[in-house]
Amino acid sequence: MVCFLSSCGSRKTVQKGKLMDLTSTVIIPLLFGSLGIFALFRLLQWMRMRAYLQEAVVVITGATSGLGKECAKAFHAAGSKLVLCGRDSEKLKALVQQLSTMTNHRKNVSTHKPHTVVFDLSDTKTVLNAAEEILKYLGHVDILINNAGISFRGTIVDTGLDVDKKVMETNYFGPIALTKALLPSMIKRRQGHIVAISSVQGKISIPFRSAYAASKHATQAFFDCLRAEVEQYDIDVTVVSPGYIQTNLSLNAVTADGSRYGVMDKNTAEGQTAAEVAQVVLNAVGRKKKEVLVAGLTPSLAVYLRNLFPRLFFTLMAARAKKERKAKDS
């Protein structure tokens, strides 16, 4: 009996030794090898992204503030040739000066002085003129980032149709007019990348945001169609759908009567920084992603809830509308 126990103990010791040998000779090298391959893959991705963005002609609308301004900084730092668009020439000049200051601190990337184009995205005629100016000055556009937009706060019953049209002109008709104006040159070159900064509200609708949500739903649909139609020309389309961002979007939102909202929403104030989202945009463009959702847990869950359990989603939105209306009336 003692010999049997001794034999069992010896056998276990041998098996343990073989297991340790297997771990040290196979598993650990395999693990380190896998990590090495992954690191090499990420390095190649980074190098490819850097090469894609360097020297690329990048047009950014709404570049004077918020996400547009941070995108300008990110793409400028990546070595892109920027065309900064906005309504305020003085703010555009100030941004160019700020970017030139940043250039002095960067030695590893060749940067370029941005070109500025002043126009109002809600005025289709000026949009077309701006597209002509861009192509005349630079010859082509590699990446178009449709970022400019305006938000809305108000009830549907109190909102005049002129306000709905104003939001749609800025958020939908302006970006698609600019896209259509630049698209033929991209098709001719069989090269280009079009980016739409949409919103989580392009996927779900929340109370008292009707005009904004409608414009972003239209944006999502248009650029989804565009992606399918231009794939044959090797043109990429990326739709970025952020949640709440710490910008002045709610402050500058229009209300039911067309006046400025002028209030910093709590969710907006607690949202992601514009710089963080700009880096997501940069990476999404560099990796040619088709769609990116940039939102916290609750908005992300709401998107899936809308698709998987619509009745529950509608109930929650009705409760939210009731709560917000009660808070406003109190």
Sequence and secondary structure as in RCSB ss.txt:
>XXXX:A:sequence
MVCFLSSCGSRKTVQKGKLMDLTSTVIIPLLFGSLGIFALFRLLQWMRMRAYLQEAVVVITGATSGLGKECAKAF
HAAGSKLVLCGRDSEKLKALVQQLSTMTNHRKNVSTHKPHTVVFDLSDTKTVLNAAEEILKYLGHVDILINNAGI
SFRGTIVDTGLDVDKKVMETNYFGPIALTKALLPSMIKRRQGHIVAISSVQGKISIPFRSAYAASKHATQAFFDC
LRAEVEQYDIDVTVVSPGYIQTNLSLNAVTADGSRYGVMDKNTAEGQTAAEVAQVVLNAVGRKKKEVLVAGLTPS
LAVYLRNLFPRLFFTLMAARAKKERKAKDS
>XXXX:A:secstr
 HHHHHHHHHHHHHHHHHHHHHIIIIIHHHHHHHHHHHHHHHHHHHHHHHHHHTT EEEESSTTSHHHHHHHHHH
HHTT EEEEEES HHHHHHHHHHHHHHHTT  SS     EEEE  TT HHHHHHHHHHHHHHHS  SEEEE    
 EES TTT  HHHHHHHHIIIIIHHHHHHHHHHHHHHHHT EEEEEE  GGGT   TT HHHHHHHHHHHHHHHH
HHHHHGGGTEEEEEEEE  BSSSTTTT EETTS B     HHHHTSB HHHHHHHHHHHHHTT SEEEE  HHHH
HHHHHHHH HHHHHHHHHHHHHHHHHHHH 
